[in-house]
Amino acid sequence: MERWGLYVSGILYGTFEKEGEQIFHRALDTYTGCLKEREKLEEETSLYTFGKINVREAILHAGACETALQAAKAAGETCFVTIYGERYEKRDERTYAQRQVKYPRDLIVENGTMAAFVTPSRDQCSVLVREGMEDFTIVSQWKEMYGNRIYGVEPVQTEMVPMRDGVLLATDVYLPRPLDPSVLPGKVPAVLVRTPYGKGNNAASYYRFVQRGYAVVVQDVRGREDSEGEWLPMYHEVEDGDDTLTWIAGQTWSDGSVGMTGGSYLGYVQWAAAASENPHLKAMLSSVCAGSPFVDIPRRGGCFNSGMLAWAFMVSGQRSAPELMVRDDWEEVLDIRPLENLPKKALGYDVPFLKTWISHMDYDEIWARGNWKERTKSCRVPALIMSGWFDDNGMGTTEALELYEDYKEKKVILGPWMHGGNADYDIHGFALGNNALRYDMDLLSFAWLEHYLKGIDNGIEKTPTVEYYTMGTNRWKTAENWPVPGTRELVLYLDGDGENAAVSNQGKLSYVKPEAGQYDCYRYDPKHPSTHIVDMSENELEVPEDYTREETRDDVLCYSTEILKENLTVTGDALAEIYLSSNCEDTDLVVRITDVDQNGRSMKLADGVISAKYRNQFDRPEFLEAGKVYPVRIRTTKLSHTFLKGHRLRVTITSSAKNFIFPNRNTRDGFNSVECKTAKNRIHRGGSYSSRVVLHTEEETKP
């Protein structure tokens, strides 16, 4: 009989026995801390699915994995495919990575025997392990940190917490229950989660904090789900976060110390709360945090992010409706003007917060109220900051890193991941290394909380400040800070390309400033915008993609290096300094950095956008005069990537990115204009108008 155990964040949530083709399980009773009676496992339960692993399927497929693995080893091969079509590639001597799936079931092998399946996700890791083989997995590190100690989870208590203006926010409280009858409940630190998606949504995923001795407080933010008030994203979160922290500290069960956790909007509210300088906030676990509105979303570069509509639709009603994100008519929806009419036509009802956003074209008090970076003063909170190169809130993490550049009590993990986090080896045709995913994200998170909330000397603050993954060479590296110290500035100038003179949109990147002043011209018609290649319903906006075909458009200018004679590693964000003239009063600029391989495939790695009228500031537009040349600075998303020998580095420039930003209509009303004008845009290069891109390179050392 096969026996298995499922561990999530090092906690045993169930045991399993395989008898023939049947699986029997004993689930953890989170209240008592004991395993329940043995039952037949017919289908996945919520207690197991929050771990992102299909336990039943994994156990039934274990034999096929082992058979295929042994055959591959006998043949001297490093990859194999099971009879179920599951593809595995060797990661190291004991680990095989499952490719081409989200939330893979990686294999841990010991002496040719299947020891465990490991499924990483954004900030947790699940391990399904054969009985007796736990020490061959990361479970052993959890046991070293905690032993076998866990708490029970008391039944949820729901409170209506008053804010300073009298609005009540619905708040669920989960308290740890000592399992030793001789131990009385005492005061404990708390982990706060503030969410617009429903405090009861996936609540079981927070039990792991309670079981490690923390109170967990999950709150519906203002205007969402069971909370009172108006739902205006980002507007109230500094003050509401402040009031909630003070309320927690005043509870009889609280020791006065609070940490926060969560990603995306749940990451944003952490930085908003920190900006309030509340003394009870002692630690943050910041994943893929949203940033300030004109640097991140919804108004990146002063443009309006059309890509966030799927999210906006999901939170358009009182309660979250993920089904509203999936549509097959996004093409038509994105063309509705004026934008005030879009929600009614697409959903059948108005969305007040979208109307508010659209009515505030320039940066003003509505936007400034939620700008946590701008509102942060001298106070800093120890923060574990986690994000990825393809995170569509990556600019938010960039702001956090800027804010904390001179602050020592931080740890930064930057991986080759999307907004969904540590969950994919293969992203939209872009294959990462077999070491791209990590099994220790939750281990690091708990160590951070243990140190800063409980005062435990576990050494987490002595680990490398920054850990980051360089694509291309597929290496995890460490640094003392971000930006990575010791990188060198690389300036690439936009230049003509005599070899490709017959191709009007092909230029080159030169290491030397061109002397003669020239320009490249393209016509941008907002009725026929170029495409930002994403699946709108996926709600992932910064994915890598093959832009080879898109770059053949007449309104996309391409500038490439010569074929690289040696590897070139770029780490950090880039700054494009473009000299622009136009026949219109406003237009957008979209800059992309791509890697062009030996076959000519051009994969997007980073990008930046800006509305030209906001080139100097966001609170006051400065419209263009026809024919006049203006310098425009565009900051891109960050990356660490090795452009391999034989490849080219390419920079492309255009004025539209449908699916990402609403096309600028080239008028004073910009993206919300009913009137359309075709812009004749000139990108100047050489002489006194030498457009350029500034990157940062690092020398690769042997691993």
N, C-alpha and C positions, 0 to 999 in steps of 0.2 A: 504494500500500500504506500503510495506517495503522500508525503505530508509537506505542506507549505505554510509559510506565514507571510502576511502582508504588513509591511511597516510603512508608515507615512511620517516623514520627519522623525524617524527613529522610534515611533510608537507602534506597538503591535495592535492592529485594528481587527485582526481576524486570523483564524487558522483554517486550513483546508485539507481535506483528504480526498484523494482520487481513487475510486473503485470502479475499474472498467472505464466506461465513458461517463460515469456519474461523478459529480463533485458534491461533497458535503462540507459544510462550514460551521464554524462557531464564531459569531460576531462579538466584538467588544461591546459590553454595556458601559457606555461612557459615564453613567451615573455611579455605578458600583465599582468600576474598574475591573470587573470580572468578565470572563467569556460566557456567552449565553449557551443554551442547549444546542446540540448538534442538529442542523437542518440541511435539507437538500438545497443546493444552490441552483435554482432554475434560471435566474437571470441576475444581472447586476443590481445591487442595491445602492442607494444614495451614499451610504457610508463608504462604499468601495469606489464608486465612480468619481467622487471628489478627488481621488488620487490619480485620476486621468489614466487608469489602467483597467482593461477588461480582464478581470482575474480569471473568470471561467475559461475564456478563450485562450488565455496565456497558458494555463495549466494543460488544457487539451492539446495545445500545439507544441508543448515542451518536447515530446518525443520526436516530432518531425524536425525540430530545430537541432536536436542532438544528432539525429541520423545524418542530416545534411552537413552539419559541422564536421563530423567524423569523416565523411566522404571527401570533403574539401581538404581536410588535413592530409588524408592519405594521398590525394592528388597534388599536394603542395600548393594549393590555392589559398588566397587570402580573403576570398569572398564566396558566398553561396546563396542559393535561393531555395526556400523550403517548398514542399508540395503545395503549400497554401499561397505561394507567390510572395512570401516575405523575403526581402533582400537584406543581406547582412554583409558588412565589410569589417575587416579586422581593425580594431582601434589600438590595441596593445596586446601583450602576450596573453592576457586573461579576459579581454573585453572585445565584444563585437557590437558595432553600431548598426541599428536598423535604419535603412535609408528610405527616403521618399514617402514618409508618413509624418504627420504631426503627432506629437507625444509618442515617440518611438519606444519600443520595448527592447532596450539593449540587453545583451546577454553577458553574464559573468560566468566564466568557465573555470573549473578546477580539475586538473588532471583528466581533461577530455570529457568531464561530466558537467551537464548543465547545473550550475549552482543557483542562479537567480536571474530574474528579469528586473531591469532598472528603467523607470520612466521619469525623466526630469521634466519639470515645467517651470513657469516663471520664477516662483520663489519657494518651491517645495520639490521633494523627490520621493517617489514611491519605490519600494523594493519588495518584490515577491520572491521569496527565497526558500529553497528546500530546507527542511528541518535539519539543524546541525551544521549548516553552512553559512550562518549569519556572519561569522568573523571574516569571511572572504569578501564582504561587502562593506559599504559605508555605515551599515548598522553598527559595526564595531566602534566607530568613532562616536556615535551617539551614546553607546553604552559607556564609553570612557567619560563623556561629559556628564551624563545623568545617572548611570547605573540603570536599575530597573524602576526607579521612582517615577510614579505618575500620580496625579490627582484625579478624582472624579469630577464630573461637570454637573453643577447644580442646575435644576430646571430654570429656564430663562425667566427673568423679571423684566417687565416692560415699564418704563418710566416716561413721563412727559416732562422734558427738561426745559425750564424757562430761559429764554434769551433776554437780553437787556431791554428789548422793546416789548416784552410780554408774549412774543410768539413761542409756542411750545413745540419742541422737536421730539419725535418718537424715538426712544432709545432702549435697546435691549441690553441687559446686563447678564453676563454669564460668570459665575463665581466658582473658584476651585473648591473642591470638597475633599478634605483629608481622608484618606482611606484607612488610616490607622485610628481606631476609635479613641485611643488615648491622646491624640493630638487635636487640640481645639483650633477652630478657624481663627486666623489672625489677620492683621492688616497686610495687604499685598499690593504690589505695583499693578498698574493697568496697561492694557494695550487698547488703544482707541482706533476704531475704524469709522470714518464718516463717508457715506455713500449715497449717490443718487439712484442706485439700482435696486433698492429694497434691502432693508436690514436683515430680512430672513432668507435672502437669496444665497444659497450655498453656505449657510451658517455653519455646517459641520466642518468646513475647512478651517474655522477659527478655534475649534475645540482643542487643537494641538497646543495652542497658547495656554488655554485654561489648564490642560493636563500637565503643563510644566510649571504651574504655580502662579499664573497671572489672571487677574480679572480681565475679561474682554468686554468692551463696550462698543456696540455697533449702533450707529445712529443714521436715520434717514435725514439727509440735509434738508434745509428749508424748502418747503413747497413740493417735496417729493414723498410719494407713498403715503405714510401715516403721519407725516409732520405737517404742521400748519405753515402758513405764510406763502409768499410769492416765489415761484421758481424762476430765478434769473441767474443762470450759471455764473459762478465765480464772484458774484457781486457781494454776497454776505459772508463769505467763508472766513475772513480774518476775524471778524467780531464773533461769529457763531462758534468758531473753533476756540477762541479765547474763553467764551462763557462756558463751553462744554468742559474744557480742561479744569476750570475753577470748580465746576459742579462735581466732577469726579473726585478732585482732591478733598472735597468736603464730605464725602460719604464715609460711613462708619467702617467700611471694609478697606478703605484706601489708605496706603502709606504715604500718599502725596506725590508719588512719582508716576509719570505717564510716558509711554512710548506710543508711536503711531506706526501703522503699516498700511500697505496698499499700493496699487498702481494706477496710472493714468489720472482720472479725476480724483481717485483715492490717494494718489501721490500729490496732486496739486493741493488738496486741503491740508496736507501736512505742512507744506511750505507756507501756506496762508496762516495756519495756526502759529507757526514759528515766528512769523512777522509780527504777531501780536505781542511778543516778548513775554508770554505767560511763563512764570517761573516753574510750573509743574511739568512742562514738556522737557523730558530729559534725553530722549533718543528718537530717531526717525529711521524707518526702513523704507526708503524712497525708491519705488520702481517706476520706470518710464513716466516720470511726472510731467504733467502739463505745465506750460510756462506762461509768460505774460502774453496778452492777446495779440499784439502786433509783431511779436517775435516768433511765437509758436502758433497756436490756433485761438480763435477762428479767423484772425485777420493777418496772417503772416505776411510781412513786408507791406502791409496796407492793402493787400489783395483780400479777397474773401474766399475762404476755403470751401469750395463746393464738395470736396471729399468728405467733409464732416457731416454732410446731410444724413447719411445713414445713421450716425450716432444721434443727430438732432431728432430724427424721426422716432428713434427708439425711446427717447425721453420726452417726447412731445406731449404725452398725456400725464395724468397724475401718477400712473404706475408704468414701469418699464415694459416695453413691448418689443422684444428682440426680433419678432417676426416682421416688424415694419422696416427692418434694415434690408430685407431681401426683396428685390424688385427686378423685373425684366424690362422696365421702361425708363431706366435712368437717363437714357439719351434724350427722351422727350422732356423729362422732369427738369433737367439742367438747362433747357432752352426757355423755360417760362420766364417772362418779364412782364411788368416789373417784379422784383423778387418778393415784394409784399404779397403778391397773389400766389406765390408758389405753394405754400403749405395748403391753402384751401383747395387748389386744383389737384394737388398730389395726394393729399390725405383726406380731404373733405371737411377740414376744420382749420381754424387759424392756430398758429403757435405763437403765443405772446412774446416769448423771449427772442424768437427770430425777428419779429417786427421791431423790437427794441434795438437789437443789434443793427439791423438794416437802417434804422432811422438815425443812428449815430455813426456817420461816415468817418469822421476824423476822431483821433484819440482825444477823449475828454473824460469827465469825472466818472461816467458809466464804466469806461474801460479801466481807468486808473484805480478805481476802488478795489478791483480784483488783481492788481499787479503786485504779486507778493515780492518780487525782486525789488521793485521800486520802493515798496513800503517797509522793507527790512532795514533796520538801523544797525546798531552795533551788536545786538544779541545773536549768538549762534548756538545751534543745537547739534550734538554729535549725530552724524548722519552716515548711514550706509547707503550709497547712491548706486543704483543699478539701472543700466539701459543698454541699448544696442545700436549698431550702426544704421539699422533700417527701421528704427523706432520712429513712428510718425509724430511723436511728441519729443523727438530727440533734441529739438531746440530748447525745450524746457529744461532738460538735463544740462545742456550747455550753459544755460543761465545759472543753474544751481552750482555748477563747477566754477563759473566765474565768481559767483558770490562767495564761495568757500575756498578760493585759491590760496589765501593766506591763513586758512584755518586748519589746525593740525588734527583735530578729532573727527576725521572723516575716513571712510574707506570707499573706494570706487571700483565697481566691476563693469567693464564695457565689453560686451560680446558681439558676435556677428549675427544679431538677432533682430527680429521684427518687434512691433509693439507687443505682440503676444508673448515675447520673451524667449526664454531658454527652452525651446520646444521643437526646433526644426533643423535638420542637417541640410535640407534641400529647399531653397526658397525661390520659387518662380523660375526654375531652370538654372539657378545659380547654386552650384554644389560647394558646400563647405567641407572642411576637413572632418575626419572622424572623431576629432577631439573638440569639436566646436561647442558641444553641450557640456554642462557641468552638473555634477551630482551633489554639490555642496552648498548651493545657494541658501537653502534653509538652515543648514548647519552654521553658516556664517551669520545669518540673521539672528538665530537664537543666541549665539555667542555674543553678538552685539548687545542684545537686550540684557543678557545675564550680566554683562560687564557694567553697562550704564544705568540699568534699573535696579540691579541687586548688588552691585559693587563687587562682583566676583572677579578675582584676578586670574583670568583665563588666557591672557596674552593676545587677545584679538586686536588690541590697539597697537601691538608691536609687529603685526603682519604687514606686508607691503601695502602702502597707501593706495596704489593704483594697480589693478590687474586688468590687462586689455589683450584683445585677440587681434593679431595681424592676419588678415586674409591674404590669399595668394601663397604665402609660405606656411600658413595655417599653424601659427604658434601663439601660445599664451605667454605674455611677457609682463614684467613688473616695472613700476616707476615710482619715484618719490612724490610726484605731483602730476596734475593735469593743468595746462598743457605739459606734455612730457619734456622735462628739462633736457637740454643738449641737442634738440632738433635744430636743423638749419633751415633758414628761409630759402625757398626756391622760387624765383620769379620767372614766369613764362609769359612772353609777349605774344599777342595776336599778330600774325603776319600773313602775307600772301603766300601762295604756293605755286611757283611757276610750273612745276611738274603736273599739277592738276588744274591748270588754267581753264581747261575746257569744262570743268565742273564748277559751276558758279558758287556753290556753297562750301567748297573745300579750301581751307587754309592750313597754315601750320603754326605750331607753337615754337617760338624762337627763344633761346637763352640770352640773346643779345637784342637790345632795344633797336627796332628798325629806325632808320634815319628819315626816310621819306614819309611824309604824312599822306595816307590814303584811307579809303573806307570801303566797307562791304555793305551792300544794300539788300534789303528784302522787304517784300510787301506782306503786311500782316492784316488779314481779313478776319474780323471776329466772327463772321458767319461760318468760317471754315477753319476753326482753330486746330492746332496740333494737339496730339493726345498725350496725356500722362497715363502710362500704361498700368492700370490697376483694375481690380474687380471691385466696383463700388460697394457691392453687398458684403465683401469680405471685411471692409472697414480697416484695411491696412494700406496706408497711403505712400509709404516710402520704400516699397519693396524694390529689390534689384530686378531689372528687366532688360531684355534685348531690344535696344532702340535702333538697330541697324536699318530697318525699313523706314522708321520715322525720320531718320536723319537724311533720307533722300529727298524730303520735302524742300521746296524752294524757299520756304520761310524758316528754315533751320540752318544756321551757320555752324560749320564744324572746323575746329582747329586742332590738329594732332601733332604730337612729337614725331620725330623720325623713329624708325624701329629701334627699340632700346637694345643696346649692346650689352647691358648688364642689368640686374635687378634694380628697381627703384622703389623704395618704401616711403610712403606718404602717411604721416600720422598727425591727426588734428583736423581742424576745419580749414576751409580755404576762403580767401577774400578775392572776389572778382572786382576789379576797378575798370569799369567800362565807360568809354566816352561815346555818348549817344546824341544823335540829333534826329528830329522827326518833323513831319509836316502836321502832326496833331498835337493837341494840348496835353494829352496824357497817353501813356501806353505802358505796358508791363515789360519787364525783362525776366527771363527764366534762364538760369545757367545750370548746366549739368556737367558732372565729371564722370567719364566713362573709361572702361578698360577695353581696348580693342585687341582681340587675340590674333593669332597667325591666320585665321580663316576670315578675318574681317568682322567678326561678331562684336558688337559694341554694347557692353553691359553697364547700365547706370549704377553708380555707387553712391553719389552724393548730389545734392542740388540746392539751389537757392532762388528766391523770387523777390521781386519788389515792384511796386507801382511807382513809376517815375516821378509822379507829383509829390511823393513822400520821400524823395531821395535825401533830404536834409533833416526832416523831422516828421513825426506822424500827427502832430496836433494842428498843423497848418499846411495845407497843400500849396505847392509852388508849381504852377502850370508852365508847360514848355512853350517857348516862342519858336515859331516855325524856322527851321534852318540853323538855330543856335545850338552849339555843342555844349553838352552838360556832362560832368563827371558823375557817375552813379556807382555806388559801392553795394555789393551784394555778398552777404555772408552765407556760406553753404553749411549743410549738415556736416558732422564730423565723421571721420573714418580712420581706420588703420589698414592699409592695403599695400601689398607688394605687387607692383606692375612687373611681371616677369620678363626676363630677357626674350626678345622676339616679339613682344607686345608693343602697343602704343598707348600713351595717355592722351585722352581727347577731352576737349572742352567744347560744349555746344551752347549756342545762344539762340533764343527765339523769344517770342512775345506771348505765348499762350501755353496752357497746360490743362486742357479739358480733363475733367474728373478730379483735378486737384484744386484749381482755382477757377472761379467764374471768369470767362474771357472779358478782358477790358474792352469796352466798346470804343475806346480811343476818343472819348469826349470828356467833358468836365464831370459828368455823372459816373464815369468809369464803368464798373461792373454792373451797375444797376440802371444803365441808360437804355431807353427804348430805341433811341437813335444809334445807328452804327456808322462808323467811318473806317475806311481802309487806311492804315498807317503805312507810310513809306519811311521805314526806319533805317538809319545808317549807323553802323558800328565803326568808329574811327580807330585807326591803328597807325603807329609810327609817328615820329616827330614829336610835337608838343601834345598830341592826343594819342599817346601810346597806351592803348588798352592792354591790361595784363591780368594774370591770375597769380596770386601769392599762395604758395603751398609750404608745408613744412616736412622735411625729410629726415629720416634717421638711418644710421648705419646699422645694417643687420650683422649681428654677431652669431657665431655658431651656437646652436642649442646645447 
